[in-house]
């Protein structure tokens, strides 16, 4: 469905309204909402899933005003989505860049977030080359252990406008994430692979939060949900059983 927001139209996909708690899914950088297609069928027994593309990403239209590519605006956009769907509160699951956006949302509207699972979490500068190297090493180790490589969902990185997608990602430079962590009081799990350079920052985040736990994924690199949808979903559901 399309949901109209200030200066843009957002692409949103919602699973069947089964009366279960709502789960909001935040995409990684360069991804669109299709990145969740493998895991959503594994979640709908427990959740009503809400996948969406921020303005300028995937099939969401570019922002009419480039100044609106901010985490604050994305948070307001999410609230409009929730209002449209008549959801007062949500659980959150996010990956990589989406985890930064999710942290921002959780800090701006903590009363709307029941819990958050943050994959590949970092509040520090990204080392994209190290992420690629670590992912290759992790996949090599998985194959050596007989774990087959998972195909990425069809169309997971397709955007109607690549330049606006890149503009949307710049929101990361305009928000104080370390300060935002001070406002996160909901139960949190940080889930990061041992071959992801973001792991050091993930550990830092958990040390800053008394309400967070760390799950270190063995032989997993950056882009953990795409790389190991089976393992990450298992850990996600185990966390929710513990709440």
C-alpha positions as CSV (number, residue, x, y, z in Angstrom):
1,X,0.0,0.0,0.0
2,X,1.0,3.6,-0.3
3,X,0.8,6.0,2.6
4,X,1.0,9.7,2.0
5,X,3.4,11.7,4.3
6,X,4.8,15.2,4.2
7,X,6.4,15.6,0.7
8,X,6.5,11.9,-0.1
9,X,4.5,8.7,-0.6
10,X,5.7,5.7,1.3
11,X,5.7,2.0,0.2
12,X,4.4,-0.1,3.0
13,X,3.7,-3.9,3.2
14,X,1.6,-5.3,6.0
15,X,1.0,-9.0,6.8
16,X,-2.5,-10.2,7.6
17,X,-4.0,-8.5,10.7
18,X,-4.1,-11.6,12.9
19,X,-4.6,-9.8,16.2
20,X,-0.9,-10.3,17.1
21,X,1.4,-7.6,18.2
22,X,2.7,-5.2,15.5
23,X,6.4,-5.6,14.4
24,X,8.0,-2.7,12.5
25,X,10.9,-3.7,10.3
26,X,13.7,-1.2,9.5
27,X,15.8,-1.9,6.3
28,X,19.6,-1.9,6.0
29,X,21.4,0.6,3.8
30,X,20.9,0.0,0.1
31,X,18.1,-2.4,0.9
32,X,14.3,-2.0,0.4
33,X,11.5,-3.7,2.2
34,X,11.9,-6.9,0.1
35,X,15.0,-7.7,2.3
36,X,12.5,-9.1,4.8
37,X,10.7,-11.5,2.4
38,X,12.5,-14.6,3.6
39,X,11.9,-14.0,7.3
40,X,8.4,-12.5,7.3
41,X,6.7,-16.0,6.8
42,X,8.6,-17.2,9.9
43,X,7.2,-14.3,12.0
44,X,3.5,-14.0,11.1
45,X,2.5,-16.7,13.6
46,X,3.6,-14.3,16.3
47,X,3.4,-10.9,14.8
48,X,1.6,-8.6,12.4
49,X,4.6,-7.4,10.4
50,X,5.0,-3.9,9.0
51,X,7.7,-3.5,6.4
52,X,8.3,-0.1,4.8
53,X,10.7,2.0,2.7
54,X,11.7,5.4,4.1
55,X,11.2,8.3,1.7
56,X,13.4,8.1,-1.4
57,X,14.1,4.3,-0.9
58,X,12.7,1.4,-2.8
59,X,9.3,2.3,-4.2
60,X,8.8,5.2,-1.8
61,X,8.9,8.5,-3.7
62,X,11.8,10.9,-3.3
63,X,11.3,13.7,-0.8
64,X,10.1,16.9,-2.4
65,X,12.4,18.8,0.0
66,X,15.9,17.3,0.5
67,X,16.0,18.8,4.0
68,X,13.4,16.2,5.0
69,X,15.9,13.3,4.8
70,X,16.4,13.2,8.5
71,X,15.8,10.6,11.2
72,X,13.4,13.0,12.9
73,X,11.3,13.1,9.7
74,X,11.5,9.4,9.3
75,X,10.2,9.0,12.8
76,X,7.2,11.3,12.1
77,X,6.6,9.2,8.9
78,X,6.5,6.0,11.0
79,X,4.0,7.6,13.3
80,X,1.8,8.3,10.3
81,X,2.1,4.7,9.2
82,X,1.1,3.5,12.6
83,X,-1.8,5.9,12.8
84,X,-3.0,4.7,9.4
85,X,-2.8,1.1,10.6
86,X,-4.3,2.0,14.0
87,X,-1.3,0.7,15.9
88,X,-0.4,2.5,19.2
89,X,2.8,0.5,19.9
90,X,5.2,-1.7,18.1
91,X,8.1,-4.1,18.5
92,X,11.0,-3.2,16.3
93,X,13.5,-5.3,14.3
94,X,16.2,-3.6,12.3
95,X,19.5,-4.2,10.5
96,X,22.7,-2.1,10.0
97,X,21.7,1.4,8.8
98,X,18.2,0.6,9.8
99,X,19.4,0.0,13.3
100,X,20.7,3.6,13.5
101,X,17.3,4.8,12.3
102,X,15.6,2.5,14.8
103,X,17.7,3.9,17.7
104,X,16.7,7.4,16.7
105,X,13.0,6.4,16.6
106,X,13.2,4.6,20.0
107,X,14.7,7.8,21.5
108,X,12.2,10.2,20.0
109,X,9.1,8.1,20.7
110,X,10.0,5.6,23.5
111,X,6.4,5.3,24.5
112,X,5.5,3.7,21.2
113,X,8.2,1.0,21.3
114,X,7.6,-2.2,23.3
115,X,11.0,-3.8,22.5
116,X,13.8,-3.6,19.9
117,X,16.1,-6.1,18.3
118,X,19.0,-4.3,16.7
119,X,21.1,-6.3,14.2
120,X,24.6,-5.2,13.1
121,X,24.3,-2.2,15.5
122,X,26.9,0.6,15.4
123,X,27.0,4.2,16.6
124,X,30.5,4.7,15.1
125,X,31.7,5.4,11.6
126,X,31.1,2.5,9.2
127,X,34.1,0.6,7.7
128,X,32.4,-0.7,4.6
129,X,35.5,-2.4,3.2
130,X,35.9,-4.3,6.5
131,X,32.2,-5.3,6.3
132,X,32.7,-6.8,2.9
133,X,35.8,-8.7,3.9
134,X,34.2,-10.0,7.1
135,X,31.1,-11.1,5.2
136,X,33.1,-13.1,2.7
137,X,35.1,-14.8,5.4
138,X,32.0,-15.6,7.3
139,X,30.3,-17.2,4.3
140,X,33.4,-19.2,3.5
141,X,33.3,-20.6,7.1
142,X,29.6,-21.4,6.8
143,X,30.1,-23.3,3.6
144,X,33.0,-25.2,5.2
145,X,30.6,-26.3,7.9
146,X,28.0,-27.4,5.4
147,X,25.7,-24.4,5.8
148,X,24.4,-23.5,2.4
149,X,24.4,-19.9,1.1
150,X,21.0,-18.3,1.3
151,X,19.7,-16.5,-1.8
152,X,18.8,-12.9,-1.2
153,X,15.1,-12.1,-1.8
154,X,14.2,-11.1,-5.3
155,X,14.5,-7.3,-5.8
156,X,15.9,-6.7,-2.3
157,X,18.1,-3.8,-3.5
158,X,16.0,-2.2,-6.3
159,X,15.1,1.5,-6.0
160,X,13.1,3.7,-8.3
161,X,15.7,6.4,-7.8
162,X,19.2,5.5,-6.8
163,X,20.2,9.1,-6.2
164,X,17.4,9.7,-3.8
165,X,18.2,6.4,-2.0
166,X,21.7,7.8,-1.4
167,X,20.3,11.1,-0.2
168,X,18.0,9.2,2.2
169,X,21.1,7.5,3.8
170,X,22.6,10.9,4.7
171,X,20.3,11.2,7.7
172,X,22.9,9.3,9.6
173,X,25.2,12.3,9.7
174,X,22.5,14.6,11.2
175,X,21.6,12.8,14.4
176,X,23.4,12.3,17.8
177,X,23.1,8.5,18.2
178,X,25.2,8.2,21.4
179,X,23.0,10.8,23.1
180,X,19.9,9.0,21.8
181,X,20.9,5.8,23.6
182,X,20.3,7.5,27.0
183,X,16.6,7.5,26.2
184,X,16.2,3.8,25.4
185,X,14.4,2.1,28.3
186,X,12.6,-0.7,26.5
187,X,14.0,-4.3,26.4
188,X,16.7,-4.5,23.8
189,X,18.7,-7.2,22.1
190,X,21.7,-6.4,20.0
191,X,22.5,-9.2,17.6
192,X,25.8,-8.9,15.6
193,X,28.0,-11.4,13.8
194,X,31.5,-12.2,15.0
195,X,32.8,-11.3,11.5
196,X,31.1,-7.9,11.4
197,X,33.4,-5.0,12.3
198,X,30.3,-3.4,13.9
199,X,30.6,-5.9,16.7
200,X,32.9,-3.7,18.8
201,X,30.4,-0.8,18.6
202,X,27.6,-3.3,19.4
203,X,29.4,-4.3,22.6
204,X,29.8,-0.6,23.4
205,X,26.1,0.0,23.0
206,X,25.2,-2.9,25.3
207,X,27.6,-1.6,28.0
208,X,25.8,1.7,27.8
209,X,22.4,0.2,28.3
210,X,21.3,-1.7,31.5
211,X,18.3,-3.0,29.6
212,X,20.2,-4.6,26.7
213,X,21.7,-8.0,26.0
214,X,24.2,-9.0,23.3
215,X,24.0,-12.0,21.0
216,X,27.2,-12.7,19.1
217,X,26.4,-14.7,16.0
218,X,29.1,-17.2,15.2
219,X,30.6,-17.2,11.7
220,X,28.3,-14.4,10.5
221,X,29.2,-11.1,8.9
222,X,27.6,-7.8,8.2
223,X,24.1,-8.0,6.7
224,X,23.3,-10.7,9.2
225,X,19.6,-11.1,8.4
226,X,20.2,-11.5,4.7
227,X,23.2,-13.8,5.3
228,X,21.6,-16.0,7.9
229,X,17.8,-15.5,7.9
230,X,17.4,-18.8,9.7
231,X,19.7,-18.1,12.6
232,X,18.7,-14.5,13.1
233,X,15.0,-15.3,13.1
234,X,15.6,-18.1,15.6
235,X,17.5,-15.7,18.0
236,X,14.8,-13.0,17.4
237,X,12.0,-15.4,18.4
238,X,13.9,-16.7,21.4
239,X,14.4,-13.2,22.7
240,X,10.6,-12.5,22.4
241,X,9.9,-15.7,24.3
242,X,12.0,-14.4,27.2
243,X,10.1,-11.1,27.5
